[in-house]
Amino acid sequence: MTTDSVSSDPRTAFAAFMQLEGETLTVSDDNGTQQSLLISQVNHSQLPNSRFESLSVVLQGDESLAFEQGVYYLEHASTGKQPLLCVPLGNGSYEVIFSREREPVATP
């Protein structure tokens, strides 16, 4: 997998995906095969007293163009091009999960 013009900052992508529910992004593989998927759900979760938070992004596409679990490029104008693991949920739906360490909370 090449990394030409791939955004390298996961924090930027994390924040951007939180704002993209209802928008469309392009998914492509190393062979250049592309399809458009709708960002149908974005769910943020953060457990109390945990240093980590996660973001689940559910994508919806054409069931007849289904692809297998694997790493694909997800591209949107506000996130750049990100290589991410896509997991099929069935019926043309896929899930991508981001996890990151939370930003430290400033204390006065």
C-alpha positions as a printed Julia matrix, in Angstrom:
108×3 Matrix{Float64}:
   0.0    0.0    0.0
   1.48   3.33  -1.02
   1.13   6.46   1.08
   1.16   9.16  -1.62
  -0.95  12.1   -0.43
  -2.18  10.22   2.62
  -2.86  12.32   5.7
  -0.61  11.18   8.53
  -2.33  12.85  11.48
  -4.93  10.53  13.06
  -6.08  13.26  15.45
  -7.15  15.41  12.5
  -9.1   12.53  10.95
 -10.71  11.66  14.29
 -12.04  15.18  14.77
 -13.13  15.51  11.15
 -15.09  12.25  11.03
 -17.12  13.4   14.04
 -18.6   16.11  11.78
 -19.26  14.03   8.64
 -22.42  12.02   9.35
 -24.66  12.1    6.25
 -21.82  12.9    3.85
 -20.24  10.65   1.21
 -16.62   9.54   0.99
 -14.65   7.52  -1.54
 -13.23   4.11  -0.7
 -10.47   2.69  -2.87
  -8.07  -0.23  -2.86
  -4.49  -0.66  -4.1
  -5.81  -1.6   -7.57
  -7.62   1.73  -7.94
 -11.11   0.26  -7.6
 -13.32   2.92  -6.06
 -16.83   3.28  -4.71
 -18.73   5.94  -2.83
 -20.06   5.18   0.63
 -22.43   7.19   2.8
 -21.32   7.96   6.35
 -24.54   6.76   7.96
 -23.52   6.87  11.65
 -20.76   8.38  13.73
 -20.67   7.31  17.37
 -18.22   8.71  19.9
 -17.64   6.85  23.14
 -15.5    7.56  26.12
 -15.5    5.42  29.22
 -15.31   7.21  32.57
 -11.81   7.24  34.03
 -10.33   5.93  30.79
  -7.38   7.54  29.04
  -8.83   6.45  25.7
 -11.8    7.35  23.53
 -13.14   5.74  20.39
 -15.11   6.66  17.33
 -17.19   4.19  15.34
 -17.98   5.22  11.75
 -20.63   3.17   9.95
 -20.56   3.38   6.16
 -23.34   2.33   3.78
 -22.81   1.36   0.16
 -24.29  -0.63  -2.68
 -24.72  -4.22  -1.5
 -23.91  -5.52  -5.0
 -20.46  -3.9   -4.77
 -19.57  -5.42  -1.38
 -15.9   -5.81  -0.48
 -14.1   -7.98   2.04
 -12.6   -6.93   5.35
  -9.28  -5.23   4.83
  -7.38  -1.98   4.74
  -8.75   0.51   2.23
  -8.18   4.18   1.52
 -11.04   6.36   2.77
 -10.98   9.81   1.28
 -12.98  12.96   1.98
 -12.08  16.61   1.45
 -11.96  17.28   5.2
 -10.03  14.15   6.24
  -7.63  13.67   3.38
  -6.8   10.13   2.37
  -6.59   7.65   5.26
  -5.66   3.96   5.11
  -8.17   2.34   7.48
  -9.43  -1.12   8.34
 -13.01  -1.6    7.09
 -15.07  -4.4    8.61
 -18.19  -5.58   6.74
 -21.41  -5.61   8.8
 -23.62  -7.03   6.02
 -26.13  -5.49   3.6
 -23.51  -3.15   2.13
 -22.57  -1.67   5.54
 -19.05  -1.37   6.95
 -17.57  -0.14  10.21
 -14.34   1.72  10.86
 -13.22   2.24  14.46
 -10.75   4.87  15.61
  -9.21   4.77  19.05
  -6.89   7.33  20.58
  -5.58   8.58  23.85
  -7.66  11.47  25.14
  -6.26  14.96  25.24
  -5.07  15.86  28.75
  -7.48  18.09  30.63
  -5.89  21.34  31.74
  -6.13  22.0   35.43
  -6.25  25.57  36.77
